[in-house]
C-alpha cells in the first residue's frame, strides 16, 4: 500500500466517523434510545445488571449490511 492509498483510506475512515458521530448526535438530541428495542434482554439481580442488546445488534447488522452493499455497488461502477 503506497502513501497515497493510505491517505485516501484515512480520509474515508475520518469521514465515516464524522457521519456516524453526527447521526448518533442527532439520535441523542431526538431522544432515540436503542435500549428499549424488542429482543433486548435485561437481567437485574441485586447489584448486578446484565444487558444483552440482541435487538440493537440485529438492527445495526442490517443497517451496516445495507450500507456496505450500497458502497460496494457504488464503488464498483
Backbone torsions as a table, in degrees:
resi	resn	phi	psi	omega
1	UNK	NA	124.3	179.6
2	UNK	-85.7	174.8	-175.1
3	UNK	-66.3	-35.1	179.1
4	UNK	-63.6	-44.7	179.3
5	UNK	-65.0	-39.9	178.3
6	UNK	-64.2	-40.4	178.6
7	UNK	-63.8	-43.0	178.4
8	UNK	-63.1	-40.9	179.2
9	UNK	-63.2	-44.9	179.6
10	UNK	-64.9	-37.8	177.0
11	UNK	-65.2	-43.8	179.0
12	UNK	-62.6	-44.6	179.1
13	UNK	-64.8	-37.9	177.1
14	UNK	-63.7	-43.0	177.6
15	UNK	-65.7	-38.6	178.1
16	UNK	-64.2	-40.8	177.0
17	UNK	-66.5	-38.0	178.8
18	UNK	-64.3	-44.1	179.7
19	UNK	-66.8	-45.2	-179.4
20	UNK	-66.1	-36.7	175.4
21	UNK	-64.9	-39.4	177.4
22	UNK	-64.9	-40.2	178.4
23	UNK	-65.1	-44.1	178.0
24	UNK	-63.5	-37.8	177.6
25	UNK	-63.3	-43.8	179.0
26	UNK	-66.1	-38.0	176.1
27	UNK	-62.2	-42.4	-179.7
28	UNK	-65.7	-40.4	179.1
29	UNK	-66.8	-32.1	-179.6
30	UNK	-82.8	-8.9	179.2
31	UNK	83.2	18.5	179.1
32	UNK	-79.1	128.1	179.5
33	UNK	-126.2	134.4	179.4
34	UNK	-90.7	0.6	-177.4
35	UNK	-76.9	-18.2	-177.9
36	UNK	-100.8	16.1	-179.1
37	UNK	-70.6	146.5	173.8
38	UNK	-63.4	138.8	-179.0
39	UNK	102.7	-16.7	175.6
40	UNK	-75.8	135.2	-177.8
41	UNK	-110.3	127.9	179.8
42	UNK	-127.2	122.5	-179.7
43	UNK	-118.1	122.6	179.0
44	UNK	-121.7	125.1	175.9
45	UNK	-142.5	109.6	179.0
46	UNK	61.9	-121.0	-179.2
47	UNK	-89.8	2.2	-174.7
48	UNK	-108.6	130.2	174.3
49	UNK	-128.2	124.0	176.5
50	UNK	-116.4	130.0	179.4
51	UNK	-122.7	124.9	175.1
52	UNK	-112.7	106.0	-174.1
53	UNK	-86.4	67.0	-178.8
54	UNK	-69.4	-42.4	179.2
55	UNK	-62.8	-44.9	179.3
56	UNK	-66.4	-36.9	179.2
57	UNK	-66.0	-42.0	178.9
58	UNK	-65.9	-43.8	178.5
59	UNK	-62.3	-44.6	178.7
60	UNK	-63.9	-39.0	178.6
61	UNK	-63.4	-43.1	178.9
62	UNK	-64.7	-45.1	-179.5
63	UNK	-63.5	-44.7	179.2
64	UNK	-66.4	-35.2	176.5
65	UNK	-63.7	-43.1	177.9
66	UNK	-63.7	-43.5	-179.9
67	UNK	-64.7	-44.4	-178.9
68	UNK	-66.4	-38.2	176.6
69	UNK	-65.1	-41.3	176.9
70	UNK	-61.2	-46.3	-179.9
71	UNK	-64.6	-40.0	179.9
72	UNK	-63.9	-42.0	178.5
73	UNK	-69.0	-38.7	-178.7
74	UNK	-68.6	-40.5	-176.3
75	UNK	-79.3	-22.6	-179.7
76	UNK	-82.3	-14.2	-178.3
77	UNK	-91.7	NA	NA
